[in-house]
Amino acid sequence: MAKEIKEFIKLQIPAGGANPSPPVGPALGQRGLNIMDFCKAFNEKTKNLEKGAPIPVVITAYKDKTFNFVTKLPPVSHYLKKAAKIKKGNSTPGRTMEGKVTMADVKKIAKEKMVDLNAIDLEGAANTVKGSARSMGMEVVE
């Protein structure tokens, strides 16, 4: 018989940087899950990724106080900031431009993030990435 699911917990944790401090500790502790087991497993799974990259993780908590988790790729905004070589997006997008990304960068990001994006083909994924760039105040150049 399958385990009964208690709830899903969604967090964004730096790659290789899970520790018992917030947000991990409180999110898992109040549900009675073993925090250190999660931290060790997460850090082991993300040790080969770029250090400090924000990794979305979905933790499935079961009634018997066990868990498993699924990691995803970093958000599109992380890749866009890296491609444009900027620290953060624009606070007033649409009025002023913060950085520039090329269509080649957009297609490369779309190809890498295709598994996480809700797109049928590469062109649709590229349009999603272009929309993210615009909403961050970046200019997409050919």
N, C-alpha and C positions, 0 to 999 in steps of 0.2 A: 504494500500500500504506500502511496506517495505521502510525503510529509505535508502537513497542513501549513500553508503560508500565513504568517502573521501580518507582515507588511513589506513594502519596498522602501528603501532609503536611498535617496539620490544625493550624492556629494560630489564636489570637485576638489581634488587633492593634488598637490604637486607631485610629479613623478619621483618615486623613491623617497618621498618626504612625509609619509604617514606616521604620525605619532599620537599619543593619547590626549594631546591638548585639543581644544576646539578647532575645527568642527567635529572631528572624528570621535573623541572621547564622549562628549555629551550625547551625540546621536546614537552611538552604540550602547553606551552604559545605561541609559534610561530604558532601553529595550532588553537589558539583561544579557547582551552578547559579549563575548570575550574580546576586549579591545586589542590586547597585545597579539592575539592570534591573527586578527584582521590586519594589523599593522605589519607584521612580519610577512604575511602572505602577499599583501599589496606591494610592499617594497621589493619583494623577491620578483614579482611579476613585472614590475615597471623598472627594474634596475638597468635594462638595456635601452630605455627611452631617454630622450633629452632631459637632463637633470633640471628639475623645477618646472617643467612644462605642465600646465593644468590638465589633469586627466579626469574626465567625468567617470564616475563609477556608480553602478546600481547594485545595491546590496539587497539580497532577498533574505529576510529574517523569518525563521520558522518558529512555530509554537514551542518546539522542544529546545529553544535557545541556541540553535545552530544557525549557520548562515552560509551562503555562497555569494560570489560577486562577479560582475561582468564589467570589464573596463572598456572604454571607448577611446577614440583618438582625440587629441586636443581640439578645442573649438576652432572654427574657421578664423575667428578674430586673432587667435594666437599666430596662425600661419600668415595672415595678412600683415600683422605688425612686424613679423620677422622679415617678410619680403620687402616691406617699405622701409625697414630699418628705423622704426619709431618706437617709443616707449609705450604710448597709449593713443587711443583714437581721439578724434576731435570732440570737444565739448559742445560745439555748435555746428553739427553737420548740416550741409546744404548752404550755409552762409559763407564759410571759409573752408579751404581744403588743407588737410594736414599732411598727407603723403601721397605718393604715386605708386601704383602697381601696374605691371604690364599684363597684357592678355595672356602671355606665355606663363606668367606667375599664376594667374587666375586658373588657367587650364591645369597646371601642375597641382595646385591645391585641390581643385575639383576632382582630379583623378585619384589623389590620395584619400580624400574624404568621401568618396563615392559610397562606401559601405554604410556610412552614418547619415548621409543626406537622403532626403525624400525626393529623389529624382529618378526618372526612367533612363535617361541617357546622359552622356558627358556634357552635351550642350545645355541641358536643363540644370545640371549641377554647376556648370560654369556661370549660368545666370543667377543662381542662388548665391554663389560666392561674390559675383559682381554687386548684387544687392546688399550683401553684408559690407562690402568695401564702401559703397556709397553711404550706408547708414553710419559708418564710422568716420565719414568725412574724408575719404580717400578718393583720388581721381584715378580712373581706370583708363590707361592710354594704350593705344594699339601698338 
